[in-house]
Amino acid sequence: MTDASLTPLTADQAEIQRTARAFARAELAPKAAELDRESRFDPALIGQLGELGFLGMLLPEEYDGLGMDSLTYLLALEEIAAADASAAVLMSVHNSLPTQMLLRYGSEEQRKRWLPPMARGEVLGAFALSEPDAGSDAAALRTQAVRDGDHWVLNGTKAWVTNGNCAGVILAMARTDTSESRRGGRGISAFIITPDLPGFHVSKKENKLGLRSSPTVQLTFDDLRVPADRLLGDEGMGFVYALQSLEHGRMGIAAQAVGIAQRALDLAIQYASERKQFGAPIHDFQGIQFKLADMACRVTAARALLHAAAMMKDRGESPGAYTSMAKLMASEAAMWVTTQAIQVFGGYGYTKDYEVERLFRDAKVTEIYEGTSEIQRIVIARSLRLPD
Ligand SMILES: Cc1cc2nc3c(=O)[nH]c(=O)nc-3n(C[C@H](O)[C@H](O)[C@H](O)COP(=O)(O)OP(=O)(O)OC[C@H]3O[C@@H](n4cnc5c(N)ncnc54)[C@H](O)[C@@H]3O)c2cc1C
């Protein structure tokens, strides 16, 4: 058993994990290589995940969600990622960012209007914070929103928007106060954008190393007229809302990374028992055994830290920097474990004929998005205190 959670699971959690695993293996895994090769997004995925309730896992039942805790959600997400990391990022962004922002900071009217169709998988969500010149320093964003009667008029470019060309709702951050005293995160507001609004354009689809069946696009707002009732929460608080939601987002990316790493480990174990050199399965060589042992340790440690952070959140405590630790550990484990998996496969692992090649490419982005590894280290370092 290499994929066991060290956390005792409830019957419901184990059931959701089994459901997600069965769905991922039957529906996602068989198509993942082809979608990756063709760099093609399968829109049927949205309906499939919606039908399972996986696009409303963290939403209360009154908004048609499953009302589940964070750990249950992360267990399901890990299974989806092990089959297709591109599907996992769709699920992670939707559940962690736009739906959570609406739930926490939206008015009751906004929640009632947007959340039920999002939970049912009729409307996909996206999150647009980054810009071409504002990535790690997202507070430097330049998209502007100016009030004009009962509308806001937005101008600017949002970069790297996951699901941006297939989402029905995009939570976009724009500067509503440009005065000198409001530099940085203050003076940024969050808006509920829909693609039908005049001035909304999908301007560029990124050609990526990995996650090739997850669409990542640039959005241009060209005098985009947004009705005033699409402002989320309080004016000037959008950056704070976005950062608070990214706490959940980081755990989602950590689960994605654990799923990728677990799959690479499983494939390496299997291959090592089948591939023979020097008259014996390569698994018989201690050099390979030690590699598999180190891979298993890193996957298990990353998962344990992630689950501990999730359980803190589920107990109502703030996991604080533990979410950054979990994201950092899991993403670096995924990159390291997938690199070792290719080594176990030798030359075959370096070809597109074997899944470990895709896992290696998909793992890399987990060290980059929703806060790079360097930014996670800054967050962790800032949290360090001497014991009392
Ligand atoms: C596939 C993909 C999907 C994405 N999806 C979304 C999305 O849906 N919504 C969204 O808003 N964004 C999204 N992003 C954007 C992502 O969050 C940013 O790429 C990320 O925050 C890094 O920003 P950057 O790419 O501009 O890199 P930069 O910020 O330019 O960083 C370049 C390098 O400098 C380092 N660096 C920067 N500042 C510091 C510092 N202070 N100290 C040390 N090192 C530093 C970084 O760690 C990195 O190594 C996505 C990105 C990708 C690749």
The ligand as an SDF file (V2000), in Angstrom:
LIG
                    3D

 53 58  0  0  0  0  0  0  0  0999 V2000
   -0.6210   27.2130  -16.2870 C   0  0  0  0  0  0  0  0  0  0  0  0
   -0.8460   28.4370  -15.4570 C   0  0  0  0  0  0  0  0  0  0  0  0
   -2.1210   28.7230  -14.9850 C   0  0  0  0  0  0  0  0  0  0  0  0
   -2.3480   29.8730  -14.2410 C   0  0  0  0  0  0  0  0  0  0  0  0
   -3.6270   30.1670  -13.8370 N   0  0  0  0  0  0  0  0  0  0  0  0
   -3.8920   31.3790  -13.2610 C   0  0  0  0  0  0  0  0  0  0  0  0
   -5.2320   31.7810  -12.9700 C   0  0  0  0  0  0  0  0  0  0  0  0
   -6.1960   31.0470  -13.2150 O   0  0  0  0  0  0  0  0  0  0  0  0
   -5.4210   33.0340  -12.4760 N   0  0  0  0  0  0  0  0  0  0  0  0
   -4.4060   33.8790  -12.1990 C   0  0  0  0  0  0  0  0  0  0  0  0
   -4.6590   35.0040  -11.7410 O   0  0  0  0  0  0  0  0  0  0  0  0
   -3.1180   33.5170  -12.4360 N   0  0  0  0  0  0  0  0  0  0  0  0
   -2.8380   32.2960  -12.9610 C   0  0  0  0  0  0  0  0  0  0  0  0
   -1.5310   31.9300  -13.2440 N   0  0  0  0  0  0  0  0  0  0  0  0
   -0.4540   32.8900  -12.9790 C   0  0  0  0  0  0  0  0  0  0  0  0
    0.4820   32.4350  -11.8700 C   0  0  0  0  0  0  0  0  0  0  0  0
   -0.1250   32.5720  -10.6330 O   0  0  0  0  0  0  0  0  0  0  0  0
    1.7810   33.2620  -12.0220 C   0  0  0  0  0  0  0  0  0  0  0  0
    2.4630   32.7190  -13.1500 O   0  0  0  0  0  0  0  0  0  0  0  0
    2.6560   33.1860  -10.7880 C   0  0  0  0  0  0  0  0  0  0  0  0
    2.0620   33.8940   -9.7370 O   0  0  0  0  0  0  0  0  0  0  0  0
    4.0600   33.7480  -11.0580 C   0  0  0  0  0  0  0  0  0  0  0  0
    3.9950   34.9910  -11.6980 O   0  0  0  0  0  0  0  0  0  0  0  0
    4.8860   35.2410  -13.0190 P   0  0  0  0  0  0  0  0  0  0  0  0
    4.6430   34.1070  -13.9370 O   0  0  0  0  0  0  0  0  0  0  0  0
    4.5910   36.6030  -13.5100 O   0  0  0  0  0  0  0  0  0  0  0  0
    6.3770   35.1370  -12.5210 O   0  0  0  0  0  0  0  0  0  0  0  0
    7.2280   36.3130  -11.8180 P   0  0  0  0  0  0  0  0  0  0  0  0
    6.4640   36.8820  -10.6930 O   0  0  0  0  0  0  0  0  0  0  0  0
    7.7290   37.2370  -12.8680 O   0  0  0  0  0  0  0  0  0  0  0  0
    8.4490   35.4760  -11.2260 O   0  0  0  0  0  0  0  0  0  0  0  0
    9.5970   35.0970  -11.9900 C   0  0  0  0  0  0  0  0  0  0  0  0
   10.5630   34.4290  -11.0190 C   0  0  0  0  0  0  0  0  0  0  0  0
   10.9920   35.3880  -10.0280 O   0  0  0  0  0  0  0  0  0  0  0  0
   10.7330   34.8590   -8.7440 C   0  0  0  0  0  0  0  0  0  0  0  0
   10.3970   35.9540   -7.8180 N   0  0  0  0  0  0  0  0  0  0  0  0
    9.4910   36.9330   -7.9680 C   0  0  0  0  0  0  0  0  0  0  0  0
    9.4640   37.7250   -6.9000 N   0  0  0  0  0  0  0  0  0  0  0  0
   10.3730   37.2260   -6.0270 C   0  0  0  0  0  0  0  0  0  0  0  0
   10.8250   37.5990   -4.7240 C   0  0  0  0  0  0  0  0  0  0  0  0
   10.2950   38.6290   -4.0670 N   0  0  0  0  0  0  0  0  0  0  0  0
   11.7950   36.8660   -4.1510 N   0  0  0  0  0  0  0  0  0  0  0  0
   12.3390   35.7840   -4.7860 C   0  0  0  0  0  0  0  0  0  0  0  0
   11.9490   35.3900   -6.0140 N   0  0  0  0  0  0  0  0  0  0  0  0
   10.9760   36.0900   -6.6160 C   0  0  0  0  0  0  0  0  0  0  0  0
    9.5800   33.9060   -8.9190 C   0  0  0  0  0  0  0  0  0  0  0  0
    9.4950   32.9920   -7.8360 O   0  0  0  0  0  0  0  0  0  0  0  0
    9.9390   33.2690  -10.2480 C   0  0  0  0  0  0  0  0  0  0  0  0
   10.8910   32.2590  -10.0200 O   0  0  0  0  0  0  0  0  0  0  0  0
   -1.2750   30.7620  -13.9400 C   0  0  0  0  0  0  0  0  0  0  0  0
    0.0120   30.4480  -14.3990 C   0  0  0  0  0  0  0  0  0  0  0  0
    0.2400   29.3100  -15.1470 C   0  0  0  0  0  0  0  0  0  0  0  0
    1.6350   29.0240  -15.6410 C   0  0  0  0  0  0  0  0  0  0  0  0
  1  2  1  0
  2  3  1  0
  2 52  2  0
  3  4  2  0
  4  5  1  0
  4 50  1  0
  5  6  2  0
  6  7  1  0
  6 13  1  0
  7  8  2  0
  7  9  1  0
  9 10  1  0
 10 11  2  0
 10 12  1  0
 12 13  2  0
 13 14  1  0
 14 15  1  0
 14 50  1  0
 15 16  1  0
 16 17  1  0
 16 18  1  0
 18 19  1  0
 18 20  1  0
 20 21  1  0
 20 22  1  0
 22 23  1  0
 23 24  1  0
 24 25  2  0
 24 26  1  0
 24 27  1  0
 27 28  1  0
 28 29  2  0
 28 30  1  0
 28 31  1  0
 31 32  1  0
 32 33  1  0
 33 34  1  0
 33 48  1  0
 34 35  1  0
 35 36  1  0
 35 46  1  0
 36 37  1  0
 36 45  1  0
 37 38  2  0
 38 39  1  0
 39 40  1  0
 39 45  2  0
 40 41  1  0
 40 42  2  0
 42 43  1  0
 43 44  2  0
 44 45  1  0
 46 47  1  0
 46 48  1  0
 48 49  1  0
 50 51  2  0
 51 52  1  0
 52 53  1  0
M  END
$$$$
